[in-house]
Amino acid sequence: MKKAERQHLSRVASLGCIVCRNLGHGETPAEIHHCSSGTGLSVRADNYHVIPLCHIHHR
């Protein structure tokens, strides 16, 4: 993983969970979720196609 990718992932995680924020729960610590691409769920997106989700919403 390149330095720019690590920085991007760190910045995205610092946003907090987007689901909790939309539900009005405020900022909660987030993990990085790689969005699937293509038809198969096993195809993980690159490190720039991610969203921040808390532990509960990530699982």
C-alpha positions in Angstrom: 0.0 0.0 0.0 1.3 3.4 -1.0 1.6 6.3 1.4 -1.1 8.2 -0.5 -3.5 5.3 -0.1 -2.8 5.0 3.7 -3.5 8.7 4.1 -6.7 8.5 2.1 -7.9 5.6 4.2 -7.0 7.4 7.4 -8.9 10.5 6.3 -12.0 8.5 5.3 -12.0 6.6 8.7 -11.7 9.9 10.6 -15.1 11.0 9.1 -16.9 8.5 11.4 -19.7 6.1 10.4 -21.8 7.6 7.6 -24.9 5.5 8.6 -24.7 6.6 12.3 -24.3 10.2 11.1 -27.4 9.9 8.8 -29.4 8.4 11.6 -28.6 11.3 13.9 -26.3 9.3 16.3 -23.4 11.7 15.8 -19.9 10.7 15.1 -18.9 7.2 15.9 -15.5 5.5 15.3 -15.3 4.0 11.8 -13.7 1.1 10.0 -13.0 1.1 6.3 -15.4 -0.8 4.1 -14.2 -1.6 0.6 -17.2 -1.4 -1.8 -17.6 -4.4 -4.1 -17.3 -3.9 -7.8 -18.5 -6.1 -10.6 -21.1 -8.9 -10.4 -19.2 -11.0 -7.8 -19.1 -10.0 -4.2 -15.6 -11.3 -3.8 -14.2 -8.6 -6.1 -12.9 -6.0 -3.6 -12.6 -2.4 -4.7 -9.3 -0.5 -4.6 -8.3 1.7 -1.6 -10.0 4.7 -3.1 -13.5 3.2 -3.3 -14.3 2.9 0.4 -16.8 4.2 2.9 -16.5 4.7 6.7 -18.7 2.4 8.8 -18.7 1.6 12.5 -18.2 -1.9 13.7 -22.0 -2.6 14.0 -22.8 -1.3 10.5 -19.8 -2.9 8.9 -20.9 -6.3 10.0 
